[in-house]
């Protein structure tokens, strides 16, 4: 059973930076595309960034140029570096592992980590 544990959330002023981490365990890390989603107050959960097992990335338009997703296959960890944070980036950020592109039906979620951007 895949387990995902996020860390690194917190409070920051506009323009600041945070780095989120997601530790993956319970299966073969390279058999999963990894992604970050977020859910802001009163909003639906939305995709933020995704990275495939071979390192291809894609970003939501709202975070392009500010956020960077990366993965460390040796440590089974995915990261989200967030720079130039804005008030509207306030949300609970969730790590996602999706095995379907690799013939694995499993889709898994972490418990979420809170990011607050306020002045």
N, CA, C and O atoms as CSV, one atom per row, in Angstrom:
chain,resi,resn,atom,element,x,y,z
A,1,UNK,N,N,0.846,-1.186,0.000
A,1,UNK,CA,C,0.000,0.000,0.000
A,1,UNK,C,C,0.892,1.251,0.000
A,1,UNK,O,O,1.765,1.408,0.853
A,2,UNK,N,N,0.651,2.132,-0.975
A,2,UNK,CA,C,1.431,3.357,-1.067
A,2,UNK,C,C,1.044,4.303,0.063
A,2,UNK,O,O,-0.134,4.479,0.375
A,3,UNK,N,N,2.049,4.897,0.659
A,3,UNK,CA,C,1.836,5.951,1.647
A,3,UNK,C,C,2.590,7.197,1.210
A,3,UNK,O,O,3.715,7.117,0.717
A,4,UNK,N,N,1.958,8.343,1.395
A,4,UNK,CA,C,2.543,9.634,1.044
A,4,UNK,C,C,2.481,10.525,2.267
A,4,UNK,O,O,1.420,10.685,2.872
A,5,UNK,N,N,3.610,11.102,2.634
A,5,UNK,CA,C,3.667,11.973,3.807
A,5,UNK,C,C,4.276,13.303,3.402
A,5,UNK,O,O,5.452,13.382,3.047
A,6,UNK,N,N,3.455,14.354,3.460
A,6,UNK,CA,C,3.916,15.695,3.098
A,6,UNK,C,C,4.515,16.406,4.298
A,6,UNK,O,O,4.188,16.107,5.446
A,7,UNK,N,N,5.390,17.345,4.012
A,7,UNK,CA,C,5.948,18.216,5.041
A,7,UNK,C,C,6.400,19.506,4.380
A,7,UNK,O,O,6.508,19.590,3.157
A,8,UNK,N,N,6.666,20.516,5.213
A,8,UNK,CA,C,7.230,21.753,4.705
A,8,UNK,C,C,6.276,22.920,4.616
A,8,UNK,O,O,6.690,24.028,4.273
A,9,UNK,N,N,5.010,22.699,4.916
A,9,UNK,CA,C,4.073,23.814,4.884
A,9,UNK,C,C,4.329,24.795,6.016
A,9,UNK,O,O,5.137,24.540,6.910
A,10,UNK,N,N,3.632,25.914,5.963
A,10,UNK,CA,C,3.781,26.915,7.007
A,10,UNK,C,C,3.229,28.250,6.577
A,10,UNK,O,O,2.474,28.347,5.610
A,11,UNK,N,N,3.614,29.279,7.309
A,11,UNK,CA,C,3.152,30.634,7.024
A,11,UNK,C,C,4.295,31.469,6.478
A,11,UNK,O,O,5.432,31.374,6.939
A,12,UNK,N,N,3.976,32.278,5.498
A,12,UNK,CA,C,4.994,33.086,4.844
A,12,UNK,C,C,4.346,34.372,4.340
A,12,UNK,O,O,3.146,34.406,4.067
A,13,UNK,N,N,5.139,35.414,4.220
A,13,UNK,CA,C,4.641,36.675,3.681
A,13,UNK,C,C,4.632,36.632,2.152
A,13,UNK,O,O,5.364,35.848,1.548
A,14,UNK,N,N,3.813,37.464,1.535
A,14,UNK,CA,C,3.841,37.544,0.066
A,14,UNK,C,C,5.250,37.820,-0.436
A,14,UNK,O,O,5.979,38.636,0.128
A,15,UNK,N,N,5.615,37.129,-1.496
A,15,UNK,CA,C,6.961,37.246,-2.035
A,15,UNK,C,C,7.937,36.253,-1.465
A,15,UNK,O,O,9.050,36.117,-1.972
A,16,UNK,N,N,7.542,35.556,-0.419
A,16,UNK,CA,C,8.419,34.590,0.220
A,16,UNK,C,C,8.446,33.251,-0.490
A,16,UNK,O,O,7.822,33.068,-1.535
A,17,UNK,N,N,9.183,32.316,0.101
A,17,UNK,CA,C,9.379,30.996,-0.492
A,17,UNK,C,C,9.144,29.897,0.532
A,17,UNK,O,O,9.341,30.085,1.733
A,18,UNK,N,N,8.722,28.756,0.031
A,18,UNK,CA,C,8.603,27.536,0.829
A,18,UNK,C,C,8.965,26.360,-0.055
A,18,UNK,O,O,8.853,26.430,-1.279
A,19,UNK,N,N,9.403,25.274,0.578
A,19,UNK,CA,C,9.661,24.047,-0.163
A,19,UNK,C,C,8.915,22.905,0.510
A,19,UNK,O,O,9.159,22.588,1.673
A,20,UNK,N,N,8.012,22.299,-0.229
A,20,UNK,CA,C,7.252,21.168,0.258
A,20,UNK,C,C,7.946,19.867,-0.133
A,20,UNK,O,O,8.571,19.779,-1.189
A,21,UNK,N,N,7.829,18.865,0.724
A,21,UNK,CA,C,8.366,17.541,0.444
A,21,UNK,C,C,7.275,16.503,0.607
A,21,UNK,O,O,6.351,16.673,1.404
A,22,UNK,N,N,7.389,15.429,-0.151
A,22,UNK,CA,C,6.440,14.319,-0.056
A,22,UNK,C,C,7.247,13.023,-0.108
A,22,UNK,O,O,7.876,12.707,-1.118
A,23,UNK,N,N,7.218,12.297,0.976
A,23,UNK,CA,C,7.927,11.026,1.055
A,23,UNK,C,C,7.012,9.888,0.643
A,23,UNK,O,O,5.911,9.744,1.174
A,24,UNK,N,N,7.471,9.078,-0.307
A,24,UNK,CA,C,6.702,7.974,-0.892
A,24,UNK,C,C,7.225,6.655,-0.346
A,24,UNK,O,O,8.437,6.458,-0.253
A,25,UNK,N,N,6.326,5.755,0.015
A,25,UNK,CA,C,6.733,4.420,0.449
A,25,UNK,C,C,5.661,3.411,0.089
A,25,UNK,O,O,4.513,3.780,-0.159
A,26,UNK,N,N,6.028,2.141,0.059
A,26,UNK,CA,C,5.064,1.066,-0.130
A,26,UNK,C,C,4.979,0.489,-1.518
A,26,UNK,O,O,4.237,-0.470,-1.730
A,27,UNK,N,N,5.709,1.032,-2.475
A,27,UNK,CA,C,5.691,0.496,-3.829
A,27,UNK,C,C,6.916,1.004,-4.579
A,27,UNK,O,O,7.822,1.594,-3.991
A,28,UNK,N,N,6.927,0.765,-5.877
A,28,UNK,CA,C,8.070,1.170,-6.695
A,28,UNK,C,C,7.860,2.601,-7.167
A,28,UNK,O,O,6.964,2.871,-7.968
A,29,UNK,N,N,8.673,3.506,-6.677
A,29,UNK,CA,C,8.499,4.942,-6.922
A,29,UNK,C,C,8.486,5.263,-8.414
A,29,UNK,O,O,7.716,6.113,-8.860
A,30,UNK,N,N,9.320,4.600,-9.169
A,30,UNK,CA,C,9.436,4.913,-10.595
A,30,UNK,C,C,8.218,4.471,-11.401
A,30,UNK,O,O,8.122,4.791,-12.586
A,31,UNK,N,N,7.302,3.757,-10.795
A,31,UNK,CA,C,6.075,3.340,-11.468
A,31,UNK,C,C,4.929,4.322,-11.283
A,31,UNK,O,O,3.775,4.008,-11.578
A,32,UNK,N,N,5.255,5.509,-10.794
A,32,UNK,CA,C,4.223,6.501,-10.512
A,32,UNK,C,C,4.621,7.875,-11.029
A,32,UNK,O,O,5.759,8.318,-10.875
A,33,UNK,N,N,3.640,8.538,-11.652
A,33,UNK,CA,C,3.755,9.973,-11.850
A,33,UNK,C,C,3.386,10.643,-10.528
A,33,UNK,O,O,2.458,10.216,-9.841
A,34,UNK,N,N,4.113,11.684,-10.187
A,34,UNK,CA,C,3.882,12.374,-8.929
A,34,UNK,C,C,3.382,13.793,-9.200
A,34,UNK,O,O,3.795,14.437,-10.164
A,35,UNK,N,N,2.506,14.255,-8.352
A,35,UNK,CA,C,1.916,15.579,-8.576
A,35,UNK,C,C,1.609,16.252,-7.246
A,35,UNK,O,O,1.507,15.615,-6.198
A,36,UNK,N,N,1.469,17.553,-7.338
A,36,UNK,CA,C,0.967,18.358,-6.228
A,36,UNK,C,C,-0.360,18.982,-6.658
A,36,UNK,O,O,-0.489,19.515,-7.760
A,37,UNK,N,N,-1.330,18.900,-5.771
A,37,UNK,CA,C,-2.610,19.562,-5.928
A,37,UNK,C,C,-2.779,20.521,-4.752
A,37,UNK,O,O,-2.057,20.434,-3.758
A,38,UNK,N,N,-3.728,21.424,-4.874
A,38,UNK,CA,C,-4.039,22.297,-3.751
A,38,UNK,C,C,-5.532,22.591,-3.703
A,38,UNK,O,O,-6.235,22.542,-4.712
A,39,UNK,N,N,-5.985,22.894,-2.505
A,39,UNK,CA,C,-7.376,23.274,-2.306
A,39,UNK,C,C,-7.412,24.494,-1.414
A,39,UNK,O,O,-7.112,24.419,-0.222
A,40,UNK,N,N,-7.790,25.636,-2.011
A,40,UNK,CA,C,-7.888,26.867,-1.262
A,40,UNK,C,C,-9.217,26.981,-0.553
A,40,UNK,O,O,-10.123,26.188,-0.808
A,41,UNK,N,N,-9.352,27.950,0.331
A,41,UNK,CA,C,-10.597,28.138,1.080
A,41,UNK,C,C,-11.773,28.339,0.136
A,41,UNK,O,O,-11.759,29.245,-0.698
A,42,UNK,N,N,-12.783,27.501,0.267
A,42,UNK,CA,C,-13.979,27.633,-0.555
A,42,UNK,C,C,-13.802,27.242,-2.010
A,42,UNK,O,O,-14.663,27.529,-2.842
A,43,UNK,N,N,-12.692,26.590,-2.322
A,43,UNK,CA,C,-12.419,26.237,-3.713
A,43,UNK,C,C,-12.316,24.717,-3.875
A,43,UNK,O,O,-12.173,23.977,-2.901
A,44,UNK,N,N,-12.391,24.279,-5.130
A,44,UNK,CA,C,-12.187,22.869,-5.412
A,44,UNK,C,C,-10.696,22.557,-5.485
A,44,UNK,O,O,-9.871,23.436,-5.732
A,45,UNK,N,N,-10.375,21.300,-5.266
A,45,UNK,CA,C,-8.989,20.870,-5.394
A,45,UNK,C,C,-8.558,21.018,-6.847
A,45,UNK,O,O,-9.308,20.669,-7.759
A,46,UNK,N,N,-7.343,21.540,-7.065
A,46,UNK,CA,C,-6.861,21.766,-8.414
A,46,UNK,C,C,-5.416,21.285,-8.548
A,46,UNK,O,O,-4.653,21.319,-7.583
A,47,UNK,N,N,-5.047,20.840,-9.742
A,47,UNK,CA,C,-3.661,20.424,-9.953
A,47,UNK,C,C,-2.734,21.628,-10.001
A,47,UNK,O,O,-3.091,22.678,-10.535
A,48,UNK,N,N,-1.556,21.470,-9.445
A,48,UNK,CA,C,-0.550,22.528,-9.417
A,48,UNK,C,C,0.624,22.176,-10.327
A,48,UNK,O,O,1.034,22.981,-11.163
A,49,UNK,N,N,1.160,20.968,-10.156
A,49,UNK,CA,C,2.332,20.565,-10.934
A,49,UNK,C,C,2.400,19.049,-10.943
A,49,UNK,O,O,1.958,18.380,-10.008
A,50,UNK,N,N,2.966,18.524,-12.025
A,50,UNK,CA,C,3.110,17.083,-12.161
A,50,UNK,C,C,4.490,16.772,-12.720
A,50,UNK,O,O,5.040,17.541,-13.509
A,51,UNK,N,N,5.043,15.637,-12.303
A,51,UNK,CA,C,6.310,15.176,-12.849
A,51,UNK,C,C,6.197,13.684,-13.111
A,51,UNK,O,O,5.785,12.916,-12.241
A,52,UNK,N,N,6.570,13.282,-14.324
A,52,UNK,CA,C,6.504,11.876,-14.679
A,52,UNK,C,C,7.753,11.148,-14.182
A,52,UNK,O,O,8.681,11.768,-13.663
A,53,UNK,N,N,7.762,9.844,-14.347
A,53,UNK,CA,C,8.891,9.066,-13.846
A,53,UNK,C,C,10.182,9.373,-14.610
A,53,UNK,O,O,11.279,9.159,-14.093
A,54,UNK,N,N,10.047,9.875,-15.845
A,54,UNK,CA,C,11.248,10.235,-16.595
A,54,UNK,C,C,11.552,11.725,-16.524
A,54,UNK,O,O,12.388,12.230,-17.273
A,55,UNK,N,N,10.868,12.430,-15.618
A,55,UNK,CA,C,11.231,13.804,-15.328
A,55,UNK,C,C,10.514,14.886,-16.104
A,55,UNK,O,O,10.828,16.065,-15.936
A,56,UNK,N,N,9.569,14.530,-16.941
A,56,UNK,CA,C,8.800,15.547,-17.641
A,56,UNK,C,C,7.862,16.251,-16.659
A,56,UNK,O,O,7.264,15.619,-15.788
A,57,UNK,N,N,7.748,17.561,-16.818
A,57,UNK,CA,C,6.944,18.344,-15.877
A,57,UNK,C,C,5.878,19.154,-16.597
A,57,UNK,O,O,5.988,19.451,-17.786
A,58,UNK,N,N,4.849,19.499,-15.845
A,58,UNK,CA,C,3.807,20.376,-16.353
A,58,UNK,C,C,3.257,21.164,-15.169
A,58,UNK,O,O,3.189,20.654,-14.051
A,59,UNK,N,N,2.864,22.413,-15.424
A,59,UNK,CA,C,2.438,23.301,-14.349
A,59,UNK,C,C,1.121,23.977,-14.679
A,59,UNK,O,O,0.794,24.197,-15.846
A,60,UNK,N,N,0.375,24.300,-13.645
A,60,UNK,CA,C,-0.780,25.163,-13.813
A,60,UNK,C,C,-0.289,26.545,-14.240
A,60,UNK,O,O,0.783,26.986,-13.824
A,61,UNK,N,N,-1.074,27.218,-15.066
A,61,UNK,CA,C,-0.665,28.538,-15.555
A,61,UNK,C,C,-0.417,29.511,-14.397
A,61,UNK,O,O,0.445,30.385,-14.489
A,62,UNK,N,N,-1.164,29.356,-13.328
A,62,UNK,CA,C,-1.078,30.297,-12.209
A,62,UNK,C,C,0.249,30.198,-11.450
A,62,UNK,O,O,0.599,31.108,-10.699
A,63,UNK,N,N,0.984,29.104,-11.640
A,63,UNK,CA,C,2.228,28.939,-10.883
A,63,UNK,C,C,3.464,28.855,-11.786
A,63,UNK,O,O,4.588,28.777,-11.289
A,64,UNK,N,N,3.266,28.869,-13.085
A,64,UNK,CA,C,4.407,28.772,-14.004
A,64,UNK,C,C,5.405,29.896,-13.750
A,64,UNK,O,O,5.032,31.060,-13.600
A,65,UNK,N,N,6.674,29.525,-13.706
A,65,UNK,CA,C,7.718,30.499,-13.469
A,65,UNK,C,C,7.974,30.790,-12.002
A,65,UNK,O,O,8.959,31.446,-11.662
A,66,UNK,N,N,7.092,30.306,-11.123
A,66,UNK,CA,C,7.269,30.543,-9.680
A,66,UNK,C,C,7.496,29.244,-8.906
A,66,UNK,O,O,8.237,29.222,-7.923
A,67,UNK,N,N,6.861,28.172,-9.353
A,67,UNK,CA,C,6.953,26.886,-8.658
A,67,UNK,C,C,7.777,25.914,-9.490
A,67,UNK,O,O,7.763,25.964,-10.720
A,68,UNK,N,N,8.493,25.033,-8.807
A,68,UNK,CA,C,9.277,23.996,-9.481
A,68,UNK,C,C,9.047,22.661,-8.784
A,68,UNK,O,O,9.242,22.531,-7.575
A,69,UNK,N,N,8.632,21.684,-9.562
A,69,UNK,CA,C,8.469,20.327,-9.034
A,69,UNK,C,C,9.692,19.503,-9.419
A,69,UNK,O,O,10.226,19.637,-10.520
A,70,UNK,N,N,10.125,18.655,-8.502
A,70,UNK,CA,C,11.270,17.794,-8.777
A,70,UNK,C,C,11.095,16.501,-7.989
A,70,UNK,O,O,10.292,16.421,-7.060
A,71,UNK,N,N,11.862,15.501,-8.382
A,71,UNK,CA,C,11.791,14.225,-7.665
A,71,UNK,C,C,13.187,13.663,-7.477
A,71,UNK,O,O,14.055,13.812,-8.337
A,72,UNK,N,N,13.388,13.020,-6.345
A,72,UNK,CA,C,14.643,12.355,-6.033
A,72,UNK,C,C,14.326,10.864,-5.975
A,72,UNK,O,O,13.779,10.373,-4.988
A,73,UNK,N,N,14.676,10.151,-7.041
A,73,UNK,CA,C,14.313,8.743,-7.113
A,73,UNK,C,C,15.063,7.902,-6.083
A,73,UNK,O,O,14.562,6.868,-5.642
A,74,UNK,N,N,16.243,8.334,-5.703
A,74,UNK,CA,C,17.009,7.583,-4.698
A,74,UNK,C,C,16.360,7.678,-3.328
A,74,UNK,O,O,16.410,6.738,-2.535
A,75,UNK,N,N,15.744,8.837,-3.057
A,75,UNK,CA,C,15.132,9.053,-1.741
A,75,UNK,C,C,13.620,8.867,-1.770
A,75,UNK,O,O,12.953,9.026,-0.748
A,76,UNK,N,N,13.073,8.527,-2.955
A,76,UNK,CA,C,11.618,8.320,-3.077
A,76,UNK,C,C,10.852,9.537,-2.562
A,76,UNK,O,O,9.900,9.409,-1.792
A,77,UNK,N,N,11.276,10.690,-2.992
A,77,UNK,CA,C,10.690,11.925,-2.510
A,77,UNK,C,C,10.422,12.871,-3.675
A,77,UNK,O,O,11.208,12.951,-4.618
A,78,UNK,N,N,9.312,13.580,-3.598
A,78,UNK,CA,C,9.004,14.613,-4.572
A,78,UNK,C,C,8.929,15.953,-3.832
A,78,UNK,O,O,8.483,16.026,-2.687
A,79,UNK,N,N,9.371,16.994,-4.506
A,79,UNK,CA,C,9.445,18.314,-3.904
A,79,UNK,C,C,8.629,19.318,-4.704
A,79,UNK,O,O,8.379,19.133,-5.895
A,80,UNK,N,N,8.219,20.380,-4.028
A,80,UNK,CA,C,7.621,21.521,-4.698
A,80,UNK,C,C,8.264,22.771,-4.119
A,80,UNK,O,O,8.011,23.148,-2.975
A,81,UNK,N,N,9.094,23.401,-4.928
A,81,UNK,CA,C,9.721,24.652,-4.522
A,81,UNK,C,C,8.808,25.774,-4.964
A,81,UNK,O,O,8.475,25.882,-6.144
A,82,UNK,N,N,8.401,26.613,-4.020
A,82,UNK,CA,C,7.455,27.690,-4.297
A,82,UNK,C,C,8.120,29.014,-3.995
A,82,UNK,O,O,8.450,29.311,-2.847
A,83,UNK,N,N,8.316,29.810,-5.034
A,83,UNK,CA,C,8.899,31.146,-4.895
A,83,UNK,C,C,7.864,32.213,-5.215
A,83,UNK,O,O,6.822,31.928,-5.805
A,84,UNK,N,N,8.163,33.436,-4.821
A,84,UNK,CA,C,7.288,34.584,-5.118
A,84,UNK,C,C,5.844,34.271,-4.751
A,84,UNK,O,O,4.929,34.493,-5.544
A,85,UNK,N,N,5.653,33.768,-3.572
A,85,UNK,CA,C,4.312,33.351,-3.158
A,85,UNK,C,C,3.360,34.533,-3.086
A,85,UNK,O,O,3.734,35.644,-2.711
A,86,UNK,N,N,2.113,34.252,-3.459
A,86,UNK,CA,C,1.063,35.253,-3.483
A,86,UNK,C,C,-0.029,34.862,-2.479
A,86,UNK,O,O,-0.115,33.713,-2.044
A,87,UNK,N,N,-0.841,35.830,-2.133
A,87,UNK,CA,C,-1.942,35.570,-1.205
A,87,UNK,C,C,-2.809,34.414,-1.707
A,87,UNK,O,O,-3.270,33.578,-0.929
A,88,UNK,N,N,-3.018,34.389,-3.017
A,88,UNK,CA,C,-3.904,33.368,-3.590
A,88,UNK,C,C,-3.290,31.973,-3.631
A,88,UNK,O,O,-3.955,31.018,-4.032
A,89,UNK,N,N,-2.047,31.845,-3.227
A,89,UNK,CA,C,-1.442,30.515,-3.110
A,89,UNK,C,C,-1.810,29.836,-1.793
A,89,UNK,O,O,-1.490,28.666,-1.587
A,90,UNK,N,N,-2.472,30.557,-0.914
A,90,UNK,CA,C,-2.908,29.956,0.351
A,90,UNK,C,C,-3.840,28.786,0.086
A,90,UNK,O,O,-4.856,28.931,-0.594
A,91,UNK,N,N,-3.488,27.628,0.625
A,91,UNK,CA,C,-4.257,26.412,0.373
A,91,UNK,C,C,-3.667,25.261,1.178
A,91,UNK,O,O,-2.581,25.360,1.747
A,92,UNK,N,N,-4.414,24.180,1.203
A,92,UNK,CA,C,-3.846,22.908,1.648
A,92,UNK,C,C,-3.258,22.234,0.409
A,92,UNK,O,O,-3.946,22.074,-0.600
A,93,UNK,N,N,-2.019,21.851,0.484
A,93,UNK,CA,C,-1.324,21.234,-0.638
A,93,UNK,C,C,-1.240,19.726,-0.419
A,93,UNK,O,O,-0.817,19.253,0.636
A,94,UNK,N,N,-1.653,18.992,-1.439
A,94,UNK,CA,C,-1.710,17.537,-1.363
A,94,UNK,C,C,-0.750,16.901,-2.363
A,94,UNK,O,O,-0.663,17.327,-3.515
A,95,UNK,N,N,-0.051,15.903,-1.921
A,95,UNK,CA,C,0.788,15.089,-2.785
A,95,UNK,C,C,-0.053,13.968,-3.388
A,95,UNK,O,O,-0.912,13.390,-2.721
A,96,UNK,N,N,0.207,13.675,-4.647
A,96,UNK,CA,C,-0.559,12.651,-5.370
A,96,UNK,C,C,0.393,11.719,-6.108
A,96,UNK,O,O,1.364,12.165,-6.720
A,97,UNK,N,N,0.110,10.435,-6.045
A,97,UNK,CA,C,0.850,9.432,-6.810
A,97,UNK,C,C,-0.133,8.708,-7.715
A,97,UNK,O,O,-1.149,8.190,-7.251
A,98,UNK,N,N,0.171,8.673,-9.006
A,98,UNK,CA,C,-0.739,8.090,-9.985
A,98,UNK,C,C,0.009,7.038,-10.790
A,98,UNK,O,O,0.931,7.353,-11.543
A,99,UNK,N,N,-0.400,5.787,-10.622
A,99,UNK,CA,C,0.260,4.688,-11.326
A,99,UNK,C,C,-0.368,4.354,-12.669
A,99,UNK,O,O,0.161,3.517,-13.400
A,100,UNK,N,N,-1.487,4.991,-13.011
A,100,UNK,CA,C,-2.226,4.600,-14.220
A,100,UNK,C,C,-1.426,4.768,-15.513
A,100,UNK,O,O,-1.586,3.947,-16.416
A,101,UNK,N,N,-0.573,5.789,-15.649
A,101,UNK,CA,C,0.217,5.869,-16.896
A,101,UNK,C,C,1.174,4.706,-17.084
A,101,UNK,O,O,1.705,4.506,-18.176
A,102,UNK,N,N,1.396,3.943,-16.034
A,102,UNK,CA,C,2.388,2.865,-16.090
A,102,UNK,C,C,1.728,1.510,-15.893
A,102,UNK,O,O,2.384,0.536,-15.522
A,103,UNK,N,N,0.420,1.455,-16.145
A,103,UNK,CA,C,-0.300,0.201,-16.059
A,103,UNK,C,C,-0.671,-0.222,-14.661
A,103,UNK,O,O,-1.031,-1.375,-14.424
A,104,UNK,N,N,-0.583,0.711,-13.737
A,104,UNK,CA,C,-0.920,0.437,-12.349
A,104,UNK,C,C,-2.164,1.245,-12.011
A,104,UNK,O,O,-2.197,2.456,-12.230
A,105,UNK,N,N,-3.186,0.584,-11.481
A,105,UNK,CA,C,-4.460,1.267,-11.260
A,105,UNK,C,C,-4.460,2.178,-10.052
A,105,UNK,O,O,-5.426,2.909,-9.834
A,106,UNK,N,N,-3.400,2.152,-9.262
A,106,UNK,CA,C,-3.427,2.865,-8.001
A,106,UNK,C,C,-3.272,4.372,-8.123
A,106,UNK,O,O,-2.415,4.856,-8.862
A,107,UNK,N,N,-4.099,5.113,-7.399
A,107,UNK,CA,C,-3.987,6.566,-7.242
A,107,UNK,C,C,-4.049,6.834,-5.744
A,107,UNK,O,O,-4.969,6.386,-5.059
A,108,UNK,N,N,-3.075,7.558,-5.253
A,108,UNK,CA,C,-2.958,7.753,-3.810
A,108,UNK,C,C,-2.764,9.227,-3.483
A,108,UNK,O,O,-2.244,10.006,-4.281
A,109,UNK,N,N,-3.207,9.583,-2.260
A,109,UNK,CA,C,-3.118,10.970,-1.784
A,109,UNK,C,C,-2.457,11.017,-0.424
A,109,UNK,O,O,-2.603,10.106,0.391
A,110,UNK,N,N,-1.727,12.096,-0.193
A,110,UNK,CA,C,-1.230,12.373,1.138
A,110,UNK,C,C,-2.293,13.074,1.966
A,110,UNK,O,O,-3.401,13.330,1.497
A,111,UNK,N,N,-1.935,13.379,3.205
A,111,UNK,CA,C,-2.907,13.973,4.123
A,111,UNK,C,C,-3.015,15.488,3.955
A,111,UNK,O,O,-3.951,16.103,4.466
A,112,UNK,N,N,-2.078,16.082,3.254
A,112,UNK,CA,C,-2.102,17.518,3.011
A,112,UNK,C,C,-1.240,18.295,3.985
A,112,UNK,O,O,-1.042,17.890,5.131
A,113,UNK,N,N,-0.732,19.421,3.504
A,113,UNK,CA,C,0.040,20.327,4.360
A,113,UNK,C,C,-0.424,21.753,4.062
A,113,UNK,O,O,-0.597,22.127,2.902
A,114,UNK,N,N,-0.620,22.529,5.095
A,114,UNK,CA,C,-1.192,23.866,4.963
A,114,UNK,C,C,-0.116,24.889,4.620
A,114,UNK,O,O,0.952,24.930,5.230
A,115,UNK,N,N,-0.431,25.712,3.629
A,115,UNK,CA,C,0.414,26.848,3.264
A,115,UNK,C,C,-0.423,28.107,3.411
A,115,UNK,O,O,-1.474,28.239,2.784
A,116,UNK,N,N,0.041,29.024,4.233
A,116,UNK,CA,C,-0.636,30.302,4.454
A,116,UNK,C,C,0.266,31.432,3.993
A,116,UNK,O,O,1.392,31.577,4.468
A,117,UNK,N,N,-0.236,32.224,3.071
A,117,UNK,CA,C,0.489,33.398,2.604
A,117,UNK,C,C,-0.290,34.621,3.058
A,117,UNK,O,O,-1.413,34.853,2.609
A,118,UNK,N,N,0.305,35.397,3.943
A,118,UNK,CA,C,-0.402,36.564,4.472
A,118,UNK,C,C,0.610,37.614,4.892
A,118,UNK,O,O,1.764,37.316,5.202
A,119,UNK,N,N,0.136,38.858,4.892
A,119,UNK,CA,C,0.992,39.960,5.297
A,119,UNK,C,C,0.709,40.364,6.730
A,119,UNK,O,O,1.340,41.285,7.248
